[in-house]
Amino acid sequence: MDIALFRIDFPEFADGARFPSSTITFWSNLGEQLISADRFGSIFTQAVELFTAHNIVLAAGNVSTAAAGGVVASKSVGSVKVSYDTTSAMETGAGHWNQTIYGRQYIRLTRLIGQGCYQL
């Protein structure tokens, strides 16, 4: 995968200090090994880019979670509480792919091209 093209397609990852090329390379190389070019055909690059973006966001979240001492389950400030309906944006049966918008887009893409029964 071309890192420069990835940063153009996903400008939110343009900051090379925050998202080093080595991290992008790691995840894109893994994606290229795990994702079937035959199955995705002409949209193979887009599938690898979504896989890469998903895993970069998860990795960044892991750093934040470790620094904070764990995953926040609930938070309030004084009498103010906010909750979000995340179920409407979730993909049924998508497991960890639901943890990022890129993962949800990837899983939708796999379903659109007839991925069929495939355990992720």
N, C-alpha and C positions, 0 to 999 in steps of 0.2 A: 504494500500500500504506500502511496506517495504521501508523505507527512505534510508537505506544503499544500497539497490538494485537500487533505483532511482538515487542515486549519482554515482553509477557505470555505469548505462545506460546513464546518462547525466553528464559526468565529469565536464562540465562547471558550475555545481551547487555544486561542491565538497567543496567549501569554506564555512564552517559552520558559520563564522562570517558574511559574506556577505549574505548568504542564510540560515538563522536559520532553524533548524528542525521544530520549531513551525510553521513557515510560510509554509513549505512543507506539514506538517500535516494538516494545515487548508485547503489548496487547494485540497489536495488529498482526505480528508474526504468529501468535497463538491463534488468533481468529482465522488466519489464512490456512492453518493446519486443521482446524476443527470444522470449518464451514465448507460445505461441498460446492465447489465451483460448477460442477455439472448440474446440480440442483438449482442454483441461483442464476446461472447463465450470465446474461448481460448486466444483471444487478448485483453480481458478486461483490464488487467494490463497495457498493452502498451497504450491503449486509456486513461486511468486515468493518466498515466505518462505524456503524451502529453498535456492533459488538465491542469495538474499541472504546467508543465514547461511554458506553454502559459501564465497562470495567474500570475506566479511568475515574468516573464519578464514584463508583463503589470504593475504589482505593483511596480517593481523597476523603470520603466519608469515614473510612477506617481510621485515618490519621486523626480526624476531628473527634471521633468517638473515643479513641485511646487517650487523647489529650484531656477530654472532659471526664474520663473515668467510667464511661459506659453510655449506653443508649438512653436518651431521655424518653421516659414513658408518659410523663405528664408534667405540665408546668403552669404556674399561675403567678400573677403579680397582684398582690392585694386581693381585691374582689373581682379582678378581671380574668376571665378564662376565654380561650378561643379554641374551637375544635373545627376540624375540616372533614368533609365527606370525601374520603379517598376511594370508597368502593366504586363510585361511578366511573373512575378513571382506570380501574384495575382490569387486567385481562384474566379471565377465568382460567385457572389451572396453569398459570404462567410462573408460579414460584418466585424465585429471586429476580426474575426479569421485571417484575412489578416494582422493584425498588428504585428504578430510574425511568424517566421518560424515554430514554434511548432503548432501554430493555423492552419497554412496552411497544415501541415502534418496531424493534427487531422481531419480536414475537408475532406482531401483526403481519409483518412482511413474510415471515416463514409460513404463516397460515394462508396468506393470500396466494402464494405460489404453489399451494398444494403440498405443503410439508407432510400433511397427513399425520399418522401416528408416529411420533418421534419423541423419545424421552430425552428431555434436556437436563 
